Amino acid sequence: MARQDILWKGLLEDVFEDFLVFLYPNVWKILDKDKGFTFLDKELKQIFSSTEDPLYPQQVDKLIQVFTLEGKEEWILVHVEVQDQYSLVFSERMFMYYIRIFDKYRKRITAFAMFTDGIIKDRSNTYHTDFMGTSLSYVFNTYKIALQDDDELLASSNVFALVVLTAKRSLSVKKIKDFEEQDKHLLQIKIGLAKLLLSKDIKKERIRLLINFLRHYIHFENPETSVIFEKELADLTNKNTTMGLEEQLLDLAEKKGIEKGIEKGIEKGSFLKEVEKNTEFTINLLNLTDLSVLKIASLVGVTEDFVKNLRDSIDNK
């Protein structure tokens, strides 16, 4: 799930305004759009004593500073749950987040919890406790992707609807056990979503962000299927904006001199598979984080030159 965590984290930061309007259509009747918003990752982590704290923020927990039309500073807590298991204590966890943030910073908070799993069961949006005449109820916003209507998503003019549609369509293959059949199904889904995205009146930069999300969120088991998708995508955009995946991997191998390893007996197919995995993870980190080349190389387990070559190829597109 780490790959999807990173994708959600980066996307929320890139299209947060669309996310807000999508989940709360009347938001600009409350918040001052001109004053923008600020992500408070540091402040969120400061409310926890250590990384061992069971409530320590996960990859996709976000705290955002906003301003109301009356000029007041308020905060928004966003939690995206990517786990597939149902947690009975989730509502309590959301309540504890609220308590800790309010206790430390005394800011009013609205909270959103978005669930990306395929379980067709709505999640509770309330934490309630009652003892000897003292009761408390905490209610927060929830959004469950698996329960959304495809036609409504397709009809929406908000780009975040396409994000939700991508996440929902990816759930449709969970019951397909054969990897080859799963890839065939996913390929048709990705091509269909790419066509839909390119047909919308969306700014070029947004298209790039959403194509990257689509490219990496729906993952193929077979690298050859990724090659087919990249070629289809190049045809759709009427220009060769993306080198075929296999060509790109071989090109990277050539630049790094890794072909020497192949000559020494490394089997070519498994080599390509390993490079493909490292390449995908590296591209995610380059596109969706501000981590240094050194840090990315350390996380992926590759050389700094490998990361730099990928970064340069992305910048030159």
C-alpha positions as a Markdown table, in Angstrom:
| # | Residue | x | y | z |
|---|---|---|---|---|
| 1 | Met | 0.0 | 0.0 | 0.0 |
| 2 | Ala | 3.0 | 2.3 | 0.3 |
| 3 | Arg | 2.9 | 3.1 | -3.4 |
| 4 | Gln | -0.8 | 4.2 | -3.2 |
| 5 | Asp | -0.1 | 6.2 | 0.0 |
| 6 | Ile | 2.5 | 8.2 | -1.9 |
| 7 | Leu | 0.2 | 8.8 | -4.9 |
| 8 | Trp | -2.7 | 10.0 | -2.7 |
| 9 | Lys | -0.5 | 12.2 | -0.7 |
| 10 | Gly | 1.0 | 13.9 | -3.7 |
| 11 | Leu | -2.4 | 14.2 | -5.5 |
| 12 | Leu | -4.2 | 15.8 | -2.6 |
| 13 | Glu | -1.5 | 18.5 | -2.4 |
| 14 | Asp | -1.7 | 19.1 | -6.2 |
| 15 | Val | -5.5 | 19.2 | -6.5 |
| 16 | Phe | -6.6 | 20.1 | -3.0 |
| 17 | Glu | -8.9 | 22.8 | -4.2 |
| 18 | Asp | -10.7 | 20.4 | -6.5 |
| 19 | Phe | -10.9 | 17.9 | -3.6 |
| 20 | Leu | -12.5 | 20.4 | -1.3 |
| 21 | Val | -15.1 | 21.5 | -3.9 |
| 22 | Phe | -15.9 | 17.9 | -4.8 |
| 23 | Leu | -16.6 | 16.8 | -1.2 |
| 24 | Tyr | -18.1 | 20.1 | 0.0 |
| 25 | Pro | -19.6 | 22.0 | -3.0 |
| 26 | Asn | -20.5 | 25.1 | -1.0 |
| 27 | Val | -17.0 | 25.5 | 0.5 |
| 28 | Trp | -16.4 | 28.9 | -1.1 |
| 29 | Lys | -19.4 | 30.3 | 0.7 |
| 30 | Ile | -17.4 | 29.6 | 3.9 |
| 31 | Leu | -13.7 | 29.8 | 3.0 |
| 32 | Asp | -11.7 | 32.6 | 1.4 |
| 33 | Lys | -10.4 | 31.2 | -1.9 |
| 34 | Asp | -8.1 | 34.1 | -2.5 |
| 35 | Lys | -6.1 | 33.4 | 0.7 |
| 36 | Gly | -5.4 | 29.9 | -0.4 |
| 37 | Phe | -4.3 | 27.2 | 2.0 |
| 38 | Thr | -1.1 | 25.9 | 3.7 |
| 39 | Phe | -0.2 | 22.2 | 4.4 |
| 40 | Leu | 0.8 | 21.8 | 8.1 |
| 41 | Asp | 2.6 | 18.4 | 8.0 |
| 42 | Lys | 5.0 | 19.6 | 10.7 |
| 43 | Glu | 2.3 | 20.8 | 13.0 |
| 44 | Leu | 0.4 | 17.5 | 12.6 |
| 45 | Lys | 3.4 | 15.5 | 13.6 |
| 46 | Gln | 4.1 | 17.7 | 16.6 |
| 47 | Ile | 1.0 | 16.6 | 18.4 |
| 48 | Phe | 2.4 | 13.1 | 18.8 |
| 49 | Ser | 5.1 | 12.2 | 21.4 |
| 50 | Ser | 7.0 | 9.8 | 19.0 |
| 51 | Thr | 6.7 | 7.7 | 15.9 |
| 52 | Glu | 5.8 | 4.8 | 18.2 |
| 53 | Asp | 2.6 | 6.5 | 19.1 |
| 54 | Pro | -0.3 | 4.3 | 17.7 |
| 55 | Leu | -2.0 | 7.5 | 16.4 |
| 56 | Tyr | 1.2 | 8.8 | 14.7 |
| 57 | Pro | 0.0 | 10.2 | 11.3 |
| 58 | Gln | 0.1 | 7.9 | 8.4 |
| 59 | Gln | 1.4 | 8.8 | 4.9 |
| 60 | Val | -1.9 | 10.3 | 3.8 |
| 61 | Asp | -3.0 | 12.2 | 6.9 |
| 62 | Lys | -3.0 | 15.9 | 6.1 |
| 63 | Leu | -3.6 | 19.0 | 8.1 |
| 64 | Ile | -4.4 | 22.2 | 6.1 |
| 65 | Gln | -4.6 | 25.8 | 7.2 |
| 66 | Val | -7.5 | 27.8 | 5.6 |
| 67 | Phe | -9.2 | 31.1 | 6.2 |
| 68 | Thr | -12.9 | 31.9 | 6.4 |
| 69 | Leu | -14.5 | 34.8 | 4.6 |
| 70 | Glu | -14.7 | 36.5 | 8.0 |
| 71 | Gly | -10.9 | 36.4 | 8.1 |
| 72 | Lys | -10.6 | 33.6 | 10.8 |
| 73 | Glu | -7.9 | 31.0 | 10.5 |
| 74 | Glu | -9.3 | 27.4 | 10.6 |
| 75 | Trp | -7.9 | 24.0 | 10.0 |
| 76 | Ile | -8.9 | 21.0 | 7.9 |
| 77 | Leu | -8.0 | 17.4 | 8.7 |
| 78 | Val | -8.0 | 15.0 | 5.8 |
| 79 | His | -7.5 | 11.2 | 6.3 |
| 80 | Val | -7.4 | 8.8 | 3.4 |
| 81 | Glu | -7.7 | 5.2 | 4.5 |
| 82 | Val | -6.2 | 2.8 | 2.0 |
| 83 | Gln | -6.4 | -0.4 | 4.1 |
| 84 | Asp | -8.8 | -3.2 | 3.1 |
| 85 | Gln | -9.8 | -4.2 | 6.5 |
| 86 | Tyr | -12.6 | -2.7 | 8.5 |
| 87 | Ser | -11.5 | -1.1 | 11.8 |
| 88 | Leu | -13.9 | -1.0 | 14.6 |
| 89 | Val | -11.9 | 1.8 | 16.4 |
| 90 | Phe | -11.6 | 4.1 | 13.4 |
| 91 | Ser | -14.1 | 6.6 | 14.7 |
| 92 | Glu | -12.3 | 6.7 | 18.0 |
| 93 | Arg | -9.1 | 7.3 | 16.1 |
| 94 | Met | -10.6 | 10.3 | 14.3 |
| 95 | Phe | -11.9 | 11.7 | 17.6 |
| 96 | Met | -8.5 | 11.4 | 19.2 |
| 97 | Tyr | -7.0 | 13.3 | 16.3 |
| 98 | Tyr | -9.5 | 16.1 | 16.9 |
| 99 | Ile | -8.8 | 16.2 | 20.6 |
| 100 | Arg | -5.0 | 16.3 | 20.3 |
| 101 | Ile | -5.1 | 19.0 | 17.6 |
| 102 | Phe | -7.6 | 21.1 | 19.4 |
| 103 | Asp | -5.8 | 20.7 | 22.8 |
| 104 | Lys | -2.5 | 21.9 | 21.3 |
| 105 | Tyr | -3.5 | 24.6 | 18.8 |
| 106 | Arg | -7.1 | 25.6 | 19.8 |
| 107 | Lys | -8.3 | 25.7 | 16.2 |
| 108 | Arg | -11.7 | 24.7 | 14.9 |
| 109 | Ile | -11.4 | 21.7 | 12.7 |
| 110 | Thr | -13.4 | 20.0 | 10.0 |
| 111 | Ala | -12.4 | 16.4 | 9.2 |
| 112 | Phe | -12.8 | 14.3 | 6.1 |
| 113 | Ala | -12.2 | 10.5 | 6.0 |
| 114 | Met | -12.0 | 8.9 | 2.6 |
| 115 | Phe | -12.0 | 5.2 | 2.2 |
| 116 | Thr | -10.5 | 3.5 | -0.9 |
| 117 | Asp | -11.1 | -0.1 | -0.1 |
| 118 | Gly | -13.6 | -2.3 | -2.0 |
| 119 | Ile | -15.8 | -3.3 | 1.0 |
| 120 | Ile | -19.4 | -2.5 | 0.2 |
| 121 | Lys | -20.2 | -1.3 | 3.6 |
| 122 | Asp | -20.4 | 2.3 | 4.7 |
| 123 | Arg | -18.2 | 3.4 | 7.5 |
| 124 | Ser | -19.4 | 5.1 | 10.7 |
| 125 | Asn | -19.0 | 8.9 | 10.8 |
| 126 | Thr | -19.6 | 9.2 | 14.5 |
| 127 | Tyr | -17.8 | 8.6 | 17.8 |
| 128 | His | -20.2 | 8.4 | 20.7 |
| 129 | Thr | -19.6 | 7.9 | 24.4 |
| 130 | Asp | -22.2 | 8.0 | 27.2 |
| 131 | Phe | -21.6 | 7.4 | 31.0 |
| 132 | Met | -23.7 | 8.4 | 34.0 |
| 133 | Gly | -25.5 | 11.4 | 32.4 |
| 134 | Thr | -22.4 | 12.6 | 30.5 |
| 135 | Ser | -22.4 | 12.0 | 26.8 |
| 136 | Leu | -20.4 | 13.2 | 23.8 |
| 137 | Ser | -20.8 | 12.7 | 20.1 |
| 138 | Tyr | -18.1 | 13.6 | 17.5 |
| 139 | Val | -19.3 | 13.6 | 13.8 |
| 140 | Phe | -17.0 | 13.9 | 10.9 |
| 141 | Asn | -17.3 | 13.8 | 7.0 |
| 142 | Thr | -16.8 | 10.4 | 5.3 |
| 143 | Tyr | -16.6 | 9.5 | 1.7 |
| 144 | Lys | -16.4 | 5.9 | 0.5 |
| 145 | Ile | -15.2 | 5.4 | -3.1 |
| 146 | Ala | -16.8 | 1.9 | -3.6 |
| 147 | Leu | -20.3 | 3.3 | -3.0 |
| 148 | Gln | -20.1 | 6.1 | -5.6 |
| 149 | Asp | -22.2 | 6.1 | -8.8 |
| 150 | Asp | -20.2 | 5.9 | -12.0 |
| 151 | Asp | -22.7 | 8.0 | -14.0 |
| 152 | Glu | -22.5 | 10.8 | -11.5 |
| 153 | Leu | -18.7 | 10.7 | -11.6 |
| 154 | Leu | -18.7 | 10.7 | -15.4 |
| 155 | Ala | -21.0 | 13.7 | -15.5 |
| 156 | Ser | -19.0 | 15.8 | -13.0 |
| 157 | Ser | -16.9 | 18.7 | -14.2 |
| 158 | Asn | -14.6 | 18.4 | -11.2 |
| 159 | Val | -11.3 | 16.8 | -12.0 |
| 160 | Phe | -11.3 | 15.0 | -8.7 |
| 161 | Ala | -14.3 | 12.9 | -10.0 |
| 162 | Leu | -11.8 | 11.3 | -12.4 |
| 163 | Val | -9.5 | 10.5 | -9.5 |
| 164 | Val | -12.4 | 8.8 | -7.7 |
| 165 | Leu | -13.4 | 7.0 | -10.9 |
| 166 | Thr | -9.8 | 5.7 | -11.3 |
| 167 | Ala | -9.7 | 4.4 | -7.8 |
| 168 | Lys | -13.1 | 2.8 | -8.0 |
| 169 | Arg | -12.5 | 1.1 | -11.4 |
| 170 | Ser | -9.2 | -0.4 | -10.0 |
| 171 | Leu | -11.4 | -2.2 | -7.4 |
| 172 | Ser | -13.2 | -4.1 | -10.1 |
| 173 | Val | -10.4 | -6.7 | -10.6 |
| 174 | Lys | -10.0 | -7.8 | -7.0 |
| 175 | Lys | -11.9 | -11.0 | -7.7 |
| 176 | Ile | -10.0 | -11.9 | -10.8 |
| 177 | Lys | -7.3 | -14.3 | -9.6 |
| 178 | Asp | -5.5 | -14.9 | -12.9 |
| 179 | Phe | -2.9 | -12.2 | -13.4 |
| 180 | Glu | -3.0 | -12.3 | -17.2 |
| 181 | Glu | -6.8 | -11.8 | -17.2 |
| 182 | Gln | -6.5 | -9.2 | -14.6 |
| 183 | Asp | -4.0 | -7.2 | -16.7 |
| 184 | Lys | -6.3 | -7.4 | -19.7 |
| 185 | His | -9.2 | -6.0 | -17.7 |
| 186 | Leu | -7.0 | -3.3 | -16.2 |
| 187 | Leu | -5.6 | -2.3 | -19.6 |
| 188 | Gln | -9.1 | -1.7 | -21.0 |
| 189 | Ile | -9.9 | 0.3 | -17.8 |
| 190 | Lys | -6.8 | 2.5 | -18.1 |
| 191 | Ile | -7.2 | 3.2 | -21.8 |
| 192 | Gly | -10.9 | 4.1 | -21.3 |
| 193 | Leu | -10.0 | 6.4 | -18.4 |
| 194 | Ala | -7.2 | 8.0 | -20.4 |
| 195 | Lys | -9.6 | 8.7 | -23.3 |
| 196 | Leu | -12.1 | 10.2 | -20.9 |
| 197 | Leu | -9.5 | 12.4 | -19.3 |
| 198 | Leu | -8.2 | 13.7 | -22.6 |
| 199 | Ser | -11.7 | 14.4 | -23.8 |
| 200 | Lys | -12.3 | 16.8 | -20.8 |
| 201 | Asp | -11.6 | 20.5 | -20.9 |
| 202 | Ile | -8.8 | 20.4 | -18.4 |
| 203 | Lys | -5.6 | 22.4 | -18.3 |
| 204 | Lys | -2.4 | 20.7 | -19.6 |
| 205 | Glu | -0.8 | 20.6 | -16.1 |
| 206 | Arg | -3.8 | 19.0 | -14.5 |
| 207 | Ile | -3.9 | 16.4 | -17.3 |
| 208 | Arg | -0.3 | 15.5 | -16.6 |
| 209 | Leu | -1.0 | 15.1 | -12.9 |
| 210 | Leu | -4.0 | 12.9 | -13.5 |
| 211 | Ile | -2.3 | 10.8 | -16.2 |
| 212 | Asn | 0.5 | 10.1 | -13.8 |
| 213 | Phe | -2.0 | 9.1 | -11.1 |
| 214 | Leu | -3.7 | 6.8 | -13.5 |
| 215 | Arg | -0.4 | 5.4 | -14.8 |
| 216 | His | 0.8 | 4.4 | -11.3 |
| 217 | Tyr | -2.3 | 3.8 | -9.3 |
| 218 | Ile | -3.6 | 1.0 | -11.5 |
| 219 | His | -0.6 | -1.3 | -11.6 |
| 220 | Phe | 0.0 | -4.1 | -14.1 |
| 221 | Glu | 1.6 | -7.4 | -13.0 |
| 222 | Asn | 3.3 | -7.8 | -16.4 |
| 223 | Pro | 5.6 | -5.1 | -17.6 |
| 224 | Glu | 4.7 | -5.9 | -21.2 |
| 225 | Thr | 1.1 | -4.7 | -20.5 |
| 226 | Ser | 2.6 | -1.4 | -19.3 |
| 227 | Val | 4.4 | -1.1 | -22.7 |
| 228 | Ile | 1.1 | -1.6 | -24.5 |
| 229 | Phe | -0.6 | 1.1 | -22.4 |
| 230 | Glu | 2.2 | 3.6 | -23.0 |
| 231 | Lys | 2.0 | 3.0 | -26.7 |
| 232 | Glu | -1.8 | 3.5 | -26.6 |
| 233 | Leu | -1.4 | 6.6 | -24.6 |
| 234 | Ala | 1.1 | 8.0 | -27.1 |
| 235 | Asp | -1.3 | 7.3 | -29.9 |
| 236 | Leu | -4.1 | 9.1 | -28.0 |
| 237 | Thr | -2.0 | 12.2 | -27.5 |
| 238 | Asn | -1.0 | 12.1 | -31.2 |
| 239 | Lys | 2.7 | 12.4 | -30.2 |
| 240 | Asn | 5.4 | 10.3 | -28.8 |
| 241 | Thr | 5.5 | 11.9 | -25.4 |
| 242 | Thr | 6.4 | 8.7 | -23.6 |
| 243 | Met | 9.1 | 6.2 | -24.5 |
| 244 | Gly | 7.8 | 2.6 | -24.4 |
| 245 | Leu | 8.5 | 1.2 | -21.0 |
| 246 | Glu | 10.7 | -1.6 | -22.3 |
| 247 | Glu | 12.7 | 0.9 | -24.4 |
| 248 | Gln | 13.0 | 3.2 | -21.4 |
| 249 | Leu | 14.3 | 0.4 | -19.2 |
| 250 | Leu | 16.9 | -0.7 | -21.7 |
| 251 | Asp | 18.0 | 2.9 | -22.3 |
| 252 | Leu | 18.5 | 3.3 | -18.6 |
| 253 | Ala | 20.4 | 0.1 | -18.4 |
| 254 | Glu | 22.6 | 1.2 | -21.2 |
| 255 | Lys | 23.3 | 4.5 | -19.6 |
| 256 | Lys | 24.2 | 2.9 | -16.3 |
| 257 | Gly | 26.3 | 0.1 | -17.8 |
| 258 | Ile | 24.1 | -2.5 | -16.2 |
| 259 | Glu | 24.2 | -4.5 | -19.4 |
| 260 | Lys | 27.6 | -5.6 | -18.2 |
| 261 | Gly | 25.8 | -7.4 | -15.4 |
| 262 | Ile | 23.6 | -9.1 | -18.0 |
| 263 | Glu | 26.7 | -10.3 | -19.9 |
| 264 | Lys | 28.0 | -11.8 | -16.6 |
| 265 | Gly | 25.0 | -14.1 | -16.4 |
| 266 | Ile | 22.0 | -12.1 | -15.1 |
| 267 | Glu | 18.9 | -13.4 | -16.8 |
| 268 | Lys | 17.5 | -10.5 | -19.0 |
| 269 | Gly | 13.8 | -11.0 | -18.1 |
| 270 | Ser | 14.2 | -10.9 | -14.4 |
| 271 | Phe | 16.7 | -8.0 | -14.7 |
| 272 | Leu | 14.1 | -5.9 | -16.7 |
| 273 | Lys | 11.4 | -6.8 | -14.1 |
| 274 | Glu | 13.6 | -5.6 | -11.2 |
| 275 | Val | 14.6 | -2.3 | -13.0 |
| 276 | Glu | 10.9 | -1.7 | -13.9 |
| 277 | Lys | 10.0 | -2.0 | -10.3 |
| 278 | Asn | 12.7 | 0.4 | -9.2 |
| 279 | Thr | 11.9 | 2.8 | -12.0 |
| 280 | Glu | 8.2 | 3.0 | -11.1 |
| 281 | Phe | 9.0 | 3.7 | -7.4 |
| 282 | Thr | 11.6 | 6.3 | -8.3 |
| 283 | Ile | 9.3 | 8.1 | -10.7 |
| 284 | Asn | 6.6 | 8.2 | -8.0 |
| 285 | Leu | 9.0 | 9.8 | -5.6 |
| 286 | Leu | 10.3 | 12.3 | -8.1 |
| 287 | Asn | 6.8 | 13.3 | -9.2 |
| 288 | Leu | 5.1 | 13.4 | -5.9 |
| 289 | Thr | 7.6 | 14.4 | -3.3 |
| 290 | Asp | 10.3 | 17.0 | -2.7 |
| 291 | Leu | 12.8 | 14.4 | -1.4 |
| 292 | Ser | 16.4 | 14.8 | -2.4 |
| 293 | Val | 18.1 | 12.6 | -5.0 |
| 294 | Leu | 20.2 | 11.1 | -2.2 |
| 295 | Lys | 17.1 | 10.3 | -0.1 |
| 296 | Ile | 15.2 | 8.7 | -3.0 |
| 297 | Ala | 18.2 | 6.6 | -4.0 |
| 298 | Ser | 18.4 | 5.4 | -0.4 |
| 299 | Leu | 14.7 | 4.5 | -0.2 |
| 300 | Val | 14.6 | 2.7 | -3.5 |
| 301 | Gly | 18.0 | 1.0 | -3.2 |
| 302 | Val | 19.5 | 2.4 | -6.4 |
| 303 | Thr | 22.4 | 4.7 | -7.2 |
| 304 | Glu | 22.1 | 8.5 | -7.3 |
| 305 | Asp | 23.0 | 8.4 | -11.0 |
| 306 | Phe | 20.0 | 6.2 | -11.6 |
| 307 | Val | 17.7 | 8.7 | -9.9 |
| 308 | Lys | 19.3 | 11.7 | -11.8 |
| 309 | Asn | 18.9 | 10.0 | -15.2 |
| 310 | Leu | 15.3 | 9.4 | -14.5 |
| 311 | Arg | 14.8 | 12.9 | -13.3 |
| 312 | Asp | 16.4 | 14.3 | -16.4 |
| 313 | Ser | 14.3 | 12.2 | -18.7 |
| 314 | Ile | 11.1 | 13.4 | -16.9 |
| 315 | Asp | 12.2 | 17.1 | -17.1 |
| 316 | Asn | 13.0 | 16.7 | -20.9 |
| 317 | Lys | 9.5 | 15.5 | -21.7 |
